[in-house]
Amino acid sequence: MFAIISDLIELLDDSDEVFITKEHYGQREYVMRCLNTCSVLSLLFVLLFPLSSLADNTDLTRPLYLGQSCALTGPTKNLGLEMRAGLLAAFAEANQAGGVSGREIVLLSRDDGYEPYRAVQNARKFIDQDKVFLLIGAVGTPTSEAVIAITEKERIPFFAPYTGAEFLRTPFKKYVINIRGSYYQEMEKVVSYFVDTLKLTRISCFYQNDSFGYTGLRGAEIALQKRGLQLVSTGTYERNTVAVLGGMKDIHKENPQAVLLVGAYAACVEFIKLSTLRYSDSIRFSNISFVGSVSLQKALGEFGKNVIISQVVPFPWNSEIPLIRDYVMALDTYQHEHTPDFTSLEGYIAGRLFTAIARKVQGELTREKFIKTMEEVGRFDLGGLVFQFGPQDHQGMDTILLTSIFPNFLVIE
């Protein structure tokens, strides 16, 4: 009994770092209430019932704990908060319908501030202390890159990261499951629009000076090379800053007609506003999906008139898609402080897809069977949005669409 009490206390010892919302009335929150009230009877009640085996992921009475490391503070916090809101809405909806074979799905979120070393620390806590079933909804390329070696070694699924980085796709990694198209695919779509449709030839790239930025830069170079072109200039800025002046000067030395931006919304807002005011109001700008579309649009206002964004999920306001109707209802019901946008929709899709796969597993739910089931079932229709997987294909969707953002979001046909 004392060993069990010790395990319970250890489970809760860093609970100030873990975000669990009021929607999740699972075992962990119940134990916390018992300990907070110092009720011996309540604690004994927990110990006497089979809910007490917290460490065993295969215990059918134990909730399914999933770990999310993302930015909940700092310049990119909106991305983490929205991704988390979508996941929470999906899991609250699933839990209302019985969870996975009666097991509640509980999302544990830790703040990494979009810094790789903190993401690694979070991953170790999720795996070693929380005994999570898998990691889900990580936000960012550099943070994902830092964690992926751990998840591959520990054979823990790294599910639906909010990044289109190529290293999560090539070479193939068994324990990585992507739901979205890659940054290479996004850049191909954007460059096709600028070059093939608008007939622009002088294109530059402003990118974040890390693995995220390099992936976007390489995608731009590949797409331009296919059309016999190359970037006329490049410029960079440092992650988690808005120090864009030096990179902006490098970009505009060559008078580009369009600038491909690979960065988070705060830095991209600064770059677009300053470029428009200092150089020209006719320059076109593009951003890839990671930028945080709604945050960018709101911050830019009228400065967004020449801005497009590539998207990897459907239009969040397209009520003709059953999944979108479900998403809007779930968000309004369980996360009503949030309004629809591309990022929370991606989180909701990730949560729905996890639940759909887990419910298809026959017998005991294990990580290996989860992946095998995903590969063998292959096709998952979430209500008008279809995902396709296979033994060597862990990317569910390839669709990319373009949106303009001013005065309102509009799909570019």
Summary of the structure (lengths in Angstrom):
residues: 413
radius of gyration: 22.2
end to end distance: 64.2
largest distance: 75.0
contacts: 1493
relative contact order: 0.13
helix: 47%
strand: 16%
